[in-house]
Amino acid sequence: MEQPRFALRGRIVTMNTRHKVLEDGVLYVNAGVIDAVRPAGDPPPQGYENTRLTDSGGTVYPGLIELHNHLPYDVLQLWQVPQRYSNRSQWGGSRNPDYRRLVTGPMTVLGEDPDLMPAVVRYVEAKALVNGTTTSQGIALFSNMGARRMYRGVVRNVEQTDDAALPEAASRIADVEAADARRFLTRLQQPHRLLLHLAEGTDAAARAHFQALEFEPGKWAITDNLVGIHCTGLTGADFGILAGHGGSMVWSPLSNLLLYGQTADIAAAKRTGMLIGLGSDWSISGSKGLLGELKAARLASAAAGGVFSDRDLVAMATRDAAAILRWDRALGTLRAGMRADLLTVKGTGSDPYSALVDAKDSDIALVVIAGTARYGIRRLMKRLAPGAPLENPAGDAPGDRVLNLSQTTADPIVAGLTLAEATARLRTALADLPDRAGREARTAGRGLRARADGTPNWYLALDEIHPTGAELRPRLPLHANGGTTRAAPSGPVISTRDTSSDGLVSLPLDDLTATRDPAFLAALAAEANLPDTYSVQLSRLLA
């Protein structure tokens, strides 16, 4: 569908390095690109003389760029974390029976069913949109023929951009590169950012996986292409080493606090001057989206002594995230020549940066990606996406909000699938999980079989469940007593595929938004590992 030319009026928060805010400005957009940003009183640029102004009634920001989210898992509800853990290996995998009952078992069923896998993809992408996200980590797919590819949807993904101005990053590396420091360094010297889990946890075992990057005294397998996710086990000196070699980090405060009772030493990270981005991780132990994670980050910053201002936090989700990816010449700020990824929230009265951190999901007025209106108030959507099929997200979003999920180049796995149908499929399947898992076990996973016509069956590449030949984190030989040991896993040990129904229970589908999900807010308030008053304050910001 052709992208219409439009002129969007509102308070414009450019997020440039001079922190320029136009209290009453206009964004002029054509063919997915911002042509101009001008005060509302100035004449329009050439070609826009007859373009009718669309009043957003709110504040316009660059689209939110999320640097870490295991998107397929965002159909699952928040986990009541039973104890405080000290590293990633303790709570994932076979050590924790809840992990299979609530995570790996349900996702195996959903990810391998040819009717349910597309529903997962459609649902989690819509969830990202209604929470203001315009870029996230991608959804990886595997086929029964051994092929691997990324899902192509309406939300940008960092791994596959098809745009020379947006260099593609990677969030997985070959297992042989993950286990050998020199191969790992060689991989980092390629011209791609590598977003990897790093030092997940708070104990010496978590930190050891960072220390293993030192393959010779004073020589580190770190370059500016290493983007460490979580980094909760790093000391101040470690952050100095990471930053000194050009590395950056992705902060997921809510997930860190839920699992480990603390988050990264953000004050130490800030002192190094390193770039920091944000990620909501996954709905099992994190926010529903980046808009919620901004609130979690504000509270964590305050608890650490007021490390970051609200302006700093908004930069993490826009300008700084773009700079981490080397996208800062195309995204992350609002100026002429930039890609038109936009987020508008209602109101113009408060501090422009606090307004976004304070905004609830019900305050989102408009989300635009590549110049196409994808979610927002029906009035704005009908004006900016004329003729597009608009879909109401049912009871999971305000009644006057609609989605535009149509694509001329829609990925064939979701082509024609509405959000309503995807939601119905998932709710039915999760409610019927034990019986469905039993049927899958008896048919040995029908989604993994070849089609009669010889074309591939695609299913979710769930790295935390099945071996895929790729790693989400380095697993280099650890240092011990002045020497090294064998390479050791830094995350859960992945067992053989298990499709049995043993221990599985019926589960509800996680709702799209926090404001309309009292079960989520109640679960958040009951989380034992969150600091005193943190869950209460966060629930108030979200509700």
SEMARRO-117171 format. One record per residue (C-alpha): chain; x, y, z; residue number from 1. Coordinates in steps of 0.001 Angstrom, whole numbers, plus 500000, padded with zeros to 6 digits. Layout:
NODE  ch    east   north      up    i
NODE   A       X       Y       Z  NUM
...
! end
This chain:
NODE  ch    east   north      up    i
NODE   A  500000  500000  500000    1
NODE   A  501359  503440  499058    2
NODE   A  502456  505516  502042    3
NODE   A  500491  508780  502082    4
NODE   A  502194  512121  502526    5
NODE   A  501169  513701  505814    6
NODE   A  501860  516597  508180    7
NODE   A  501551  515757  511891    8
NODE   A  501191  518574  514391    9
NODE   A  502020  518379  518094   10
NODE   A  504731  519004  520624   11
NODE   A  507838  517593  518907   12
NODE   A  510563  516064  521101   13
NODE   A  513424  515734  518629   14
NODE   A  515829  513822  520950   15
NODE   A  518756  515495  519227   16
NODE   A  521940  516215  521200   17
NODE   A  520793  519799  521840   18
NODE   A  517584  518465  523397   19
NODE   A  515448  520614  521122   20
NODE   A  511699  520531  521764   21
NODE   A  509181  522339  519538   22
NODE   A  506256  523188  521794   23
NODE   A  504041  523489  518726   24
NODE   A  505601  521927  515681   25
NODE   A  504845  519954  512530   26
NODE   A  506508  516827  511152   27
NODE   A  506294  516585  507370   28
NODE   A  506522  512966  506182   29
NODE   A  506564  511416  502725   30
NODE   A  507458  507905  501511   31
NODE   A  508515  506822  504966   32
NODE   A  510984  509670  505496   33
NODE   A  510788  512916  507471   34
NODE   A  511103  515780  504988   35
NODE   A  511048  518588  507536   36
NODE   A  510430  519495  511185   37
NODE   A  509172  523067  511574   38
NODE   A  507360  525311  514031   39
NODE   A  503614  525251  513346   40
NODE   A  503675  528941  512430   41
NODE   A  506204  528485  509624   42
NODE   A  505116  527904  506030   43
NODE   A  505123  524266  504892   44
NODE   A  507980  522937  502747   45
NODE   A  507586  522661  499003   46
NODE   A  505140  519946  498032   47
NODE   A  503098  520217  501238   48
NODE   A  501161  523384  500385   49
NODE   A  497931  521402  499986   50
NODE   A  498610  518777  502660   51
NODE   A  496079  519040  505446   52
NODE   A  497546  519287  508951   53
NODE   A  496698  516375  511259   54
NODE   A  496585  517532  514883   55
NODE   A  497907  514721  517088   56
NODE   A  496702  516408  520266   57
NODE   A  499838  515147  521972   58
NODE   A  503604  514882  522156   59
NODE   A  505574  513210  519364   60
NODE   A  508772  511230  519976   61
NODE   A  511024  509021  517873   62
NODE   A  509759  505434  517875   63
NODE   A  510931  503269  520760   64
NODE   A  513844  500944  519955   65
NODE   A  513970  497833  522126   66
NODE   A  517301  496021  522183   67
NODE   A  516296  492879  524045   68
NODE   A  513095  490843  524030   69
NODE   A  512454  487126  523566   70
NODE   A  509285  488040  521679   71
NODE   A  507675  484596  521165   72
NODE   A  507497  484080  524932   73
NODE   A  505397  487236  525361   74
NODE   A  502210  485175  525128   75
NODE   A  502961  483814  528630   76
NODE   A  502038  485461  531910   77
NODE   A  504326  486875  534588   78
NODE   A  505951  484158  536695   79
NODE   A  505724  484294  540475   80
NODE   A  509444  483884  541114   81
NODE   A  509702  481504  544112   82
NODE   A  513151  482487  545383   83
NODE   A  516065  484811  544798   84
NODE   A  518561  483374  542326   85
NODE   A  522184  484357  541848   86
NODE   A  522819  483261  538256   87
NODE   A  520989  482298  535085   88
NODE   A  521679  478575  535285   89
NODE   A  519796  478213  538568   90
NODE   A  516295  479045  537405   91
NODE   A  516218  477830  533802   92
NODE   A  516293  474339  532384   93
NODE   A  515648  471044  534113   94
NODE   A  516691  472277  537557   95
NODE   A  513416  474140  537896   96
NODE   A  510231  472082  537379   97
NODE   A  508201  475307  537010   98
NODE   A  510311  476209  533991   99
NODE   A  508972  473317  531945  100
NODE   A  505425  473646  533289  101
NODE   A  505168  477374  532633  102
NODE   A  507725  478086  529900  103
NODE   A  509312  475355  527822  104
NODE   A  506341  472975  527782  105
NODE   A  503781  475536  526608  106
NODE   A  506166  477110  524095  107
NODE   A  507079  473738  522589  108
NODE   A  503395  473072  521957  109
NODE   A  502727  476536  520513  110
NODE   A  505919  476841  518519  111
NODE   A  505653  473538  516663  112
NODE   A  501980  473627  515714  113
NODE   A  501463  474993  512165  114
NODE   A  498246  476750  513226  115
NODE   A  499516  478117  516544  116
NODE   A  502989  479298  515576  117
NODE   A  501606  482019  513241  118
NODE   A  499183  483049  515994  119
NODE   A  502091  483548  518391  120
NODE   A  503907  485715  515865  121
NODE   A  500853  487839  515101  122
NODE   A  499979  488287  518785  123
NODE   A  503411  489281  520101  124
NODE   A  503985  491752  517276  125
NODE   A  500657  493420  518077  126
NODE   A  501683  493465  521741  127
NODE   A  504859  495340  520857  128
NODE   A  502882  497906  518868  129
NODE   A  500270  498640  521531  130
NODE   A  503120  499248  523979  131
NODE   A  504773  501792  521693  132
NODE   A  507649  499709  520314  133
NODE   A  508701  500292  516709  134
NODE   A  511902  498160  516716  135
NODE   A  512732  495018  518673  136
NODE   A  514747  491855  518438  137
NODE   A  513435  489582  515738  138
NODE   A  511554  486293  515788  139
NODE   A  513692  483445  514487  140
NODE   A  512114  480605  512509  141
NODE   A  513412  477125  511714  142
NODE   A  512078  474721  509124  143
NODE   A  511896  470938  509093  144
NODE   A  514424  471153  506239  145
NODE   A  517009  472841  508464  146
NODE   A  516661  476378  507072  147
NODE   A  516681  479392  509389  148
NODE   A  515264  482849  508744  149
NODE   A  513792  485852  510529  150
NODE   A  510087  486656  510519  151
NODE   A  509339  489768  508459  152
NODE   A  506637  491828  510119  153
NODE   A  505504  495406  510594  154
NODE   A  507755  496044  513611  155
NODE   A  511384  496523  512612  156
NODE   A  513777  493857  513831  157
NODE   A  517447  494478  514487  158
NODE   A  518612  491245  512841  159
NODE   A  517064  491781  509396  160
NODE   A  516431  495307  508165  161
NODE   A  516731  495184  504351  162
NODE   A  517929  498779  504623  163
NODE   A  521559  499791  504067  164
NODE   A  521124  502708  506477  165
NODE   A  520169  500266  509246  166
NODE   A  523089  497803  509594  167
NODE   A  521879  494410  510685  168
NODE   A  522896  493173  514130  169
NODE   A  522985  489620  515450  170
NODE   A  521729  488171  518714  171
NODE   A  523053  484641  518197  172
NODE   A  526436  483230  517250  173
NODE   A  527593  479823  516090  174
NODE   A  528242  477486  519003  175
NODE   A  531884  477024  517992  176
NODE   A  532427  480803  518141  177
NODE   A  530757  480976  521522  178
NODE   A  533217  478468  523015  179
NODE   A  536556  479772  521729  180
NODE   A  537834  483225  522680  181
NODE   A  539869  483854  519543  182
NODE   A  537026  482755  517278  183
NODE   A  534719  484899  519360  184
NODE   A  537022  487903  518869  185
NODE   A  537217  487208  515132  186
NODE   A  533415  487191  515062  187
NODE   A  533357  490539  516866  188
NODE   A  535687  492021  514271  189
NODE   A  533079  491537  511572  190
NODE   A  531055  494677  510736  191
NODE   A  527972  493764  512766  192
NODE   A  526830  494527  516283  193
NODE   A  526467  491394  518415  194
NODE   A  523817  491564  521162  195
NODE   A  524607  488780  523629  196
NODE   A  523596  487876  527159  197
NODE   A  526510  488642  529458  198
NODE   A  527129  487974  533171  199
NODE   A  523510  487133  533967  200
NODE   A  523313  487003  537742  201
NODE   A  524955  488440  540806  202
NODE   A  527471  485836  541964  203
NODE   A  531026  484923  541027  204
NODE   A  529774  482262  538615  205
NODE   A  527896  484913  536620  206
NODE   A  530860  487288  536604  207
NODE   A  533223  484490  535549  208
NODE   A  531653  484465  532093  209
NODE   A  532716  488074  531635  210
NODE   A  536208  487391  532981  211
NODE   A  536532  484542  530462  212
NODE   A  536619  487194  527719  213
NODE   A  540220  487870  528789  214
NODE   A  541945  485205  526700  215
NODE   A  545475  486426  527519  216
NODE   A  546590  488805  530280  217
NODE   A  545342  492225  529248  218
NODE   A  543824  490971  525989  219
NODE   A  540063  490901  525818  220
NODE   A  537608  489473  523300  221
NODE   A  535682  492747  523331  222
NODE   A  535217  495339  520595  223
NODE   A  532701  498086  519942  224
NODE   A  530519  495409  518354  225
NODE   A  529841  493683  521689  226
NODE   A  526562  494746  523261  227
NODE   A  526199  493003  526619  228
NODE   A  522655  492194  527715  229
NODE   A  521952  492410  531482  230
NODE   A  525565  492658  532809  231
NODE   A  524266  492235  536357  232
NODE   A  527412  490431  537502  233
NODE   A  529847  493163  536432  234
NODE   A  531841  495252  538919  235
NODE   A  532791  498872  538403  236
NODE   A  536194  497771  537090  237
NODE   A  534496  495340  534694  238
NODE   A  532354  498120  533276  239
NODE   A  535510  500138  532767  240
NODE   A  537012  497298  530733  241
NODE   A  533844  496799  528684  242
NODE   A  533547  500516  527935  243
NODE   A  537282  500903  527383  244
NODE   A  537118  498400  524545  245
NODE   A  534091  500149  523031  246
NODE   A  531379  497838  524381  247
NODE   A  527879  498896  525394  248
NODE   A  525045  497331  527364  249
NODE   A  521308  496645  527378  250
NODE   A  519582  497161  530711  251
NODE   A  516502  495115  531726  252
NODE   A  515899  496286  535304  253
NODE   A  512545  494669  536026  254
NODE   A  513640  491203  534929  255
NODE   A  516890  491549  536880  256
NODE   A  515060  492554  540044  257
NODE   A  512426  489840  539729  258
NODE   A  515004  487071  539328  259
NODE   A  518022  488272  541291  260
NODE   A  516734  490950  543656  261
NODE   A  519118  493512  542174  262
NODE   A  520104  494949  538823  263
NODE   A  523314  496062  537138  264
NODE   A  525552  498650  538791  265
NODE   A  524138  501414  536660  266
NODE   A  526030  504153  538463  267
NODE   A  529311  502457  537541  268
NODE   A  528108  501927  533990  269
NODE   A  527159  505591  533657  270
NODE   A  530535  506762  534953  271
NODE   A  532250  505002  532052  272
NODE   A  530229  506988  529522  273
NODE   A  529159  503812  527729  274
NODE   A  525968  503741  525715  275
NODE   A  523060  502003  527416  276
NODE   A  519869  500742  525799  277
NODE   A  516748  499155  527273  278
NODE   A  514968  495833  526847  279
NODE   A  511914  494383  528559  280
NODE   A  513374  490837  528259  281
NODE   A  510151  488784  528147  282
NODE   A  506742  488765  529804  283
NODE   A  507673  485793  532034  284
NODE   A  509937  487979  534157  285
NODE   A  509664  491457  532737  286
NODE   A  507501  494258  531429  287
NODE   A  504834  493878  528763  288
NODE   A  506765  496312  526597  289
NODE   A  509287  499107  526480  290
NODE   A  506843  501737  527741  291
NODE   A  506511  499760  530965  292
NODE   A  510264  499144  531181  293
NODE   A  510875  502901  531176  294
NODE   A  508938  503071  534446  295
NODE   A  510840  500127  535908  296
NODE   A  514081  501866  534938  297
NODE   A  513030  505142  536569  298
NODE   A  512338  503395  539876  299
NODE   A  515561  501389  539736  300
NODE   A  517505  504559  538984  301
NODE   A  515887  506348  541927  302
NODE   A  516715  503442  544240  303
NODE   A  520368  503673  543140  304
NODE   A  520512  507360  544048  305
NODE   A  518920  509061  541067  306
NODE   A  521450  507893  538492  307
NODE   A  519443  508806  535388  308
NODE   A  517052  511619  534571  309
NODE   A  513871  510946  532646  310
NODE   A  515577  512538  529644  311
NODE   A  518400  509997  529983  312
NODE   A  515884  507151  530063  313
NODE   A  514027  508350  526973  314
NODE   A  517381  508618  525188  315
NODE   A  518110  504967  526053  316
NODE   A  514959  503946  524179  317
NODE   A  515554  506259  521196  318
NODE   A  518784  508094  520337  319
NODE   A  521208  505949  522355  320
NODE   A  519658  502680  521217  321
NODE   A  520037  503845  517618  322
NODE   A  523662  504783  518252  323
NODE   A  524381  501337  519738  324
NODE   A  523096  499769  516513  325
NODE   A  524851  502382  514319  326
NODE   A  521394  503459  513153  327
NODE   A  521752  507028  514394  328
NODE   A  521874  508513  510896  329
NODE   A  518455  507062  510125  330
NODE   A  516546  506559  513402  331
NODE   A  516460  507708  517021  332
NODE   A  515901  511423  516454  333
NODE   A  513358  513548  514598  334
NODE   A  514927  515609  511831  335
NODE   A  514859  515891  508081  336
NODE   A  516149  512817  506274  337
NODE   A  515400  510373  509100  338
NODE   A  513103  507367  508804  339
NODE   A  509608  508212  510025  340
NODE   A  509245  505967  513085  341
NODE   A  507117  507889  515571  342
NODE   A  505352  507513  518902  343
NODE   A  502734  510009  520038  344
NODE   A  501261  510138  523538  345
NODE   A  498331  512239  524658  346
NODE   A  498913  515643  526246  347
NODE   A  501435  518457  526016  348
NODE   A  501331  520008  529475  349
NODE   A  504101  518334  531503  350
NODE   A  507857  517959  531118  351
NODE   A  508331  516388  527676  352
NODE   A  510585  513577  528906  353
NODE   A  508680  512769  532089  354
NODE   A  505509  512742  529994  355
NODE   A  506726  509656  528131  356
NODE   A  507973  507816  531207  357
NODE   A  504676  508616  532975  358
NODE   A  502530  507639  529983  359
NODE   A  500374  504557  530357  360
NODE   A  499651  502277  527439  361
NODE   A  496198  503874  527318  362
NODE   A  497883  507241  526620  363
NODE   A  499391  506110  523322  364
NODE   A  497723  508064  520538  365
NODE   A  499738  506950  517511  366
NODE   A  502527  504592  516461  367
NODE   A  504081  505053  513001  368
NODE   A  506721  502799  511416  369
NODE   A  508434  503754  508159  370
NODE   A  505794  506405  507563  371
NODE   A  502861  503970  507948  372
NODE   A  500417  504442  510810  373
NODE   A  500271  501098  512618  374
NODE   A  498385  501735  515868  375
NODE   A  496504  504545  517487  376
NODE   A  493318  506490  517978  377
NODE   A  490828  505670  515253  378
NODE   A  490548  509324  514160  379
NODE   A  494286  509556  513519  380
NODE   A  494521  506132  511951  381
NODE   A  491737  506801  509440  382
NODE   A  493408  510069  508467  383
NODE   A  496950  508686  508152  384
NODE   A  496173  505191  506845  385
NODE   A  493232  505798  504481  386
NODE   A  491763  502614  503104  387
NODE   A  493817  500300  505325  388
NODE   A  491943  497465  507068  389
NODE   A  491820  498542  510707  390
NODE   A  491356  496083  513539  391
NODE   A  490315  496755  517127  392
NODE   A  492461  494895  519688  393
NODE   A  489228  493876  521482  394
NODE   A  489258  494273  525262  395
NODE   A  493030  494454  525603  396
NODE   A  493341  498117  524573  397
NODE   A  491179  501260  524804  398
NODE   A  488033  500967  522722  399
NODE   A  488921  503770  520306  400
NODE   A  492329  502264  519387  401
NODE   A  492853  500316  516180  402
NODE   A  495699  498410  514549  403
NODE   A  496865  498391  510941  404
NODE   A  498675  495068  510405  405
NODE   A  498378  494993  506630  406
NODE   A  501538  494634  504512  407
NODE   A  501998  494355  500780  408
NODE   A  505025  492161  501552  409
NODE   A  503441  490244  504435  410
NODE   A  505334  487203  505638  411
NODE   A  503438  484199  504279  412
NODE   A  503238  482560  507693  413
NODE   A  500817  485247  508933  414
NODE   A  499287  486536  505708  415
NODE   A  495574  487052  506259  416
NODE   A  495646  486142  509969  417
NODE   A  493834  488733  512072  418
NODE   A  494733  489535  515654  419
NODE   A  491258  488405  516735  420
NODE   A  491757  484966  515174  421
NODE   A  495283  484676  516570  422
NODE   A  494022  485567  520049  423
NODE   A  491210  483004  519851  424
NODE   A  493599  480251  518744  425
NODE   A  496060  480964  521542  426
NODE   A  493466  481217  524295  427
NODE   A  491926  477916  523255  428
NODE   A  495279  476173  522947  429
NODE   A  496632  477386  526283  430
NODE   A  493420  476426  528062  431
NODE   A  493658  472974  526484  432
NODE   A  497415  472662  526982  433
NODE   A  497660  469234  528684  434
NODE   A  495449  467489  526115  435
NODE   A  497073  469270  523207  436
NODE   A  500560  468366  524449  437
NODE   A  499479  464756  524742  438
NODE   A  498231  464741  521185  439
NODE   A  501471  466311  519978  440
NODE   A  503491  463662  521812  441
NODE   A  501491  460874  520203  442
NODE   A  502063  462315  516719  443
NODE   A  505736  463113  517446  444
NODE   A  505286  466802  516605  445
NODE   A  503303  467105  513410  446
NODE   A  504673  470617  512868  447
NODE   A  508142  469167  512284  448
NODE   A  507046  466886  509467  449
NODE   A  507475  467759  505809  450
NODE   A  504455  468923  503858  451
NODE   A  502991  466649  501202  452
NODE   A  503978  469145  498493  453
NODE   A  507592  469209  499700  454
NODE   A  507538  472827  500917  455
NODE   A  508964  473490  504389  456
NODE   A  507045  473658  507627  457
NODE   A  508226  476623  509689  458
NODE   A  508296  476679  513466  459
NODE   A  509661  478933  516184  460
NODE   A  513397  478664  516802  461
NODE   A  513216  478644  520584  462
NODE   A  516864  478868  521538  463
NODE   A  516196  478456  525253  464
NODE   A  514437  475124  524612  465
NODE   A  516017  473242  521696  466
NODE   A  519617  473080  520457  467
NODE   A  519835  475183  517285  468
NODE   A  523567  475357  516609  469
NODE   A  523541  478984  517759  470
NODE   A  524139  480580  521138  471
NODE   A  522585  483581  522876  472
NODE   A  525619  484022  525137  473
NODE   A  529360  483291  525096  474
NODE   A  530420  480085  526866  475
NODE   A  534182  480488  526871  476
NODE   A  536557  478433  529055  477
NODE   A  536491  479838  532583  478
NODE   A  539572  480959  534489  479
NODE   A  540454  478895  537562  480
NODE   A  543591  478940  539735  481
NODE   A  545566  480837  537154  482
NODE   A  544566  478514  534310  483
NODE   A  541415  477696  532415  484
NODE   A  538757  475062  532618  485
NODE   A  536557  473610  529925  486
NODE   A  533992  475802  528253  487
NODE   A  530929  475977  530472  488
NODE   A  527342  476967  529735  489
NODE   A  526392  480423  530981  490
NODE   A  522675  479741  530729  491
NODE   A  520290  476812  531076  492
NODE   A  521394  473392  529953  493
NODE   A  519104  472528  527034  494
NODE   A  517755  469020  527309  495
NODE   A  516394  466774  524592  496
NODE   A  513041  467635  523079  497
NODE   A  510136  466726  525366  498
NODE   A  506583  466990  524081  499
NODE   A  504906  464955  526820  500
NODE   A  501996  466426  528742  501
NODE   A  503433  465509  532142  502
NODE   A  503066  468399  534569  503
NODE   A  501488  470796  532091  504
NODE   A  498438  472782  533187  505
NODE   A  495920  475067  531546  506
NODE   A  497243  478610  531275  507
NODE   A  495706  481977  530397  508
NODE   A  497044  484090  527553  509
NODE   A  498916  487156  528746  510
NODE   A  496955  490300  527956  511
NODE   A  498369  492885  525568  512
NODE   A  498445  495833  527980  513
NODE   A  499016  496433  531689  514
NODE   A  496219  498924  532290  515
NODE   A  493609  496316  531321  516
NODE   A  495249  493376  533057  517
NODE   A  494480  493324  536803  518
NODE   A  495976  489827  537058  519
NODE   A  499339  491190  535907  520
NODE   A  499240  494064  538381  521
NODE   A  498272  491705  541215  522
NODE   A  501066  489295  540286  523
NODE   A  503556  492146  540174  524
NODE   A  502522  493311  543639  525
NODE   A  503092  489801  545015  526
NODE   A  506624  489343  543642  527
NODE   A  508900  488558  546590  528
NODE   A  512236  489683  545129  529
NODE   A  511283  493254  544304  530
NODE   A  512618  495900  546718  531
NODE   A  510303  497378  549345  532
NODE   A  507622  499647  547809  533
NODE   A  509009  499039  544296  534
NODE   A  506137  496837  543133  535
NODE   A  503540  499197  544599  536
NODE   A  505108  502208  542896  537
NODE   A  505465  500376  539595  538
NODE   A  501869  499154  539670  539
NODE   A  500686  502723  540214  540
NODE   A  502711  503946  537249  541
NODE   A  501320  501183  535029  542
NODE   A  497653  501113  536092  543
! end
